[in-house]
Amino acid sequence: MGEQPGISRRGIMLVLSSPSGAGKTTLTRNLLDQEQKVALSISATTRTRRPSEIDGVHYLFRTKRQFEVMRDSGELLEWAEVHGNFYGTPREPVEKALADGRDVLFDIDWQGTRQLLDKMREDVVTVFVLPPSADELKARLERRAEDSASVIAHRLQNAAEEISHWQEYDYILVNRDLDDSFARLRAILTAERLKRVKMLDIESFADRLLADLKKMAI
Ligand code: 5GP
């Protein structure tokens, strides 16, 4: 639905941020399932792998030393320390996807978002996902049950810090209902794809249209 046949466009860097447990991961998964033109940016991290996670699919799990080498050799578009671990976005896959006219989805925190905005404001669209309430956020983290009680307590503390940056984002989704939030997220993507500045050959298309109309008027 978002694509206009015959009009090529620049890829969008779609950034999703939220505290853990606000529903961002499910929104991300749904978007990747339903939008063939969207590729996920797979981050590198020094965090321990959770049982359900696969190296190379959910994250590139790296040692601190390996991460530092990536960071120091300029392989990362952005990086940050989150919850005591390092996370970063490998540059090459993003540049490749954008060059292929694909959109790239980033699940990164406010620190990484700031860095992408500083470097590539024109290409970046930012969305912040808020939980409907503090109680609901806590319940969702507990239901996930993959993390220990102390990790959950730490994440709740960090949620307030992450949420305090909501005003730095272009769009806000209050995630009461996943289907509603997903429909809104797709609407954002569709509208952003239709922006004039995103279209690569719209000028020649419009020029041709005007030239043809002129001929008709003669
Ligand atoms: P988790 O450990 O729960 O998977 O992720 C913790 C936080 O790190 C999330 O808020 C997530 O968005 C953020 N994060 C994941 N990958 C990156 C990354 O590459 N860069 C930055 N800046 N944050 C990331």
Boltz pocket constraint, residues with backbone or C-beta under 6 A from the ligand:
constraints:
  - pocket:
      binder: B
      contacts: [[A, 16], [A, 17], [A, 18], [A, 19], [A, 20], [A, 43], [A, 44], [A, 47], [A, 78], [A, 79], [A, 80], [A, 82], [A, 83], [A, 87], [A, 88], [A, 89], [A, 107], [A, 108], [A, 109], [A, 110], [A, 111], [A, 112], [A, 113]]
      max_distance: 6.0
